[in-house]
Amino acid sequence: MNNNYCVILAGGIGSRFWPYSIKRRPKQFLDFFGTGQSLLQMTFDRFCKIFPIENIYIASNEMYKDMIMRQLPQVSESKILLEPAMRNTAPCVAYAVNKIKAIDENANILVAPSDHIILKEVEFIDAINKGLDFVSKNDHLLTLGMKANRPETAYGYIQVSEKAEVPNFYKVKTFTEKPNIELAKIFIESGEFYWNSGLFMWNVRTISEAFEKYMPELASKFEEGKDVYNTPKEQEFIDRIYQSCTSLSIDYGILEKAQNVYVQVADFGWSDLGTWRAVYELSPKDRSNNLVVKGETLLYECKNNVIALPEGKLAVIQGVDNLIITEDENVLLICKREEEPRIRQFVNDTKVQMGEKYV
């Protein structure tokens, strides 16, 4: 029996890419690189090289069920975990852990976002296999860390302390979730910090004990359903308890508190694709360093721009530099590339002043 399982988290909205990514069509379902595959499809194909297909689960909001089934028709409906409300990652992970535990009490679980880019796939597969082996033999919670080489405010940071017996595995000293730019610069200068990739591994017993210790109320909610997981009554149970779950990330809820958290330092060409900057760096540009993600363009005296338009839309643009220009059916966003961190503020302001229909 293969005791290794994968849970792909695919429920986010991707508001940093608004309006290219919107609530009814978030970024994990979009093709950013003209490959014909969405980020979710690329992630799923990558993990099919490590896990049996029947051991891969997709966790998302119920509104995306049809989109998931269209993009991943090979995934059984029973492997799609549908959240009735957005409650961040802690309830989602608790749900997945309990569902898998009901069929395999020795399970080793990888939890992974659906929107990462991996440039060195061989090294990635090797790192995941080593991590799964590590958590199968140790009562540790494991995250994968990447060497931080620039002050980035979109990532969490990990400070390491003592080294484990296994090469490249370190005990975590501190977690810092998405610092401001001044603090990020201090982290980089110290040389002691790694980016938190958001890829987590653990044995089902270890993470269950952590939930019981650090999030006992949440743990008891999902434990109540131990007899209904993987039965026709599962969704009804989840729909009933989910609304009362506190919205909290697994990072805040457990990883920042637990004393048995380790980081596996790896290098496999990772990007979490959380910003247009990341897309720009990873994509081919024209001779003037313009990136056209989608749409038709005629560009005159333009350089260093990011442009993403609806299918069939033509944009004729003259004399602009270093802009993000992106459009949905009813929203056009134009902003300076260096002001990209403000896009979330623009989304919130639009919600308040113009209503939900634009987001």
Secondary structure, 3 states (H helix, E strand, C coil): CCCEEEEEECCCCCHHHCCCCECCECHHHCCCCCCCCCHHHHHHHHHCCCCCHHHEEEEEEHHHHHHHHHHCCCCCHHHEEEECCCCCHHHHHHHHHHHHHCCCCCCEEEEEECCCEECCHHHHHHHHHHHHHHHHHCCCEEEEEEECCCCCCCCEEEEEEEECCCCCEEEEEEEECCCCHHHHHHHHHHCCEEEEEEEEEEEHHHHHHHHHHHCHHHHHHHHCCCCCCCCCCHHHHHHHHHCCCCCCCHHHHHHCCCCCEEEEECCCCEECCCCHHHHHHHCCCCCCCCEEEECEEEEECCECCEEECCCCCEEEEECCECEEEEECCCCEEEEEHHHHHHHHHHHHHHHHHHCHHHC
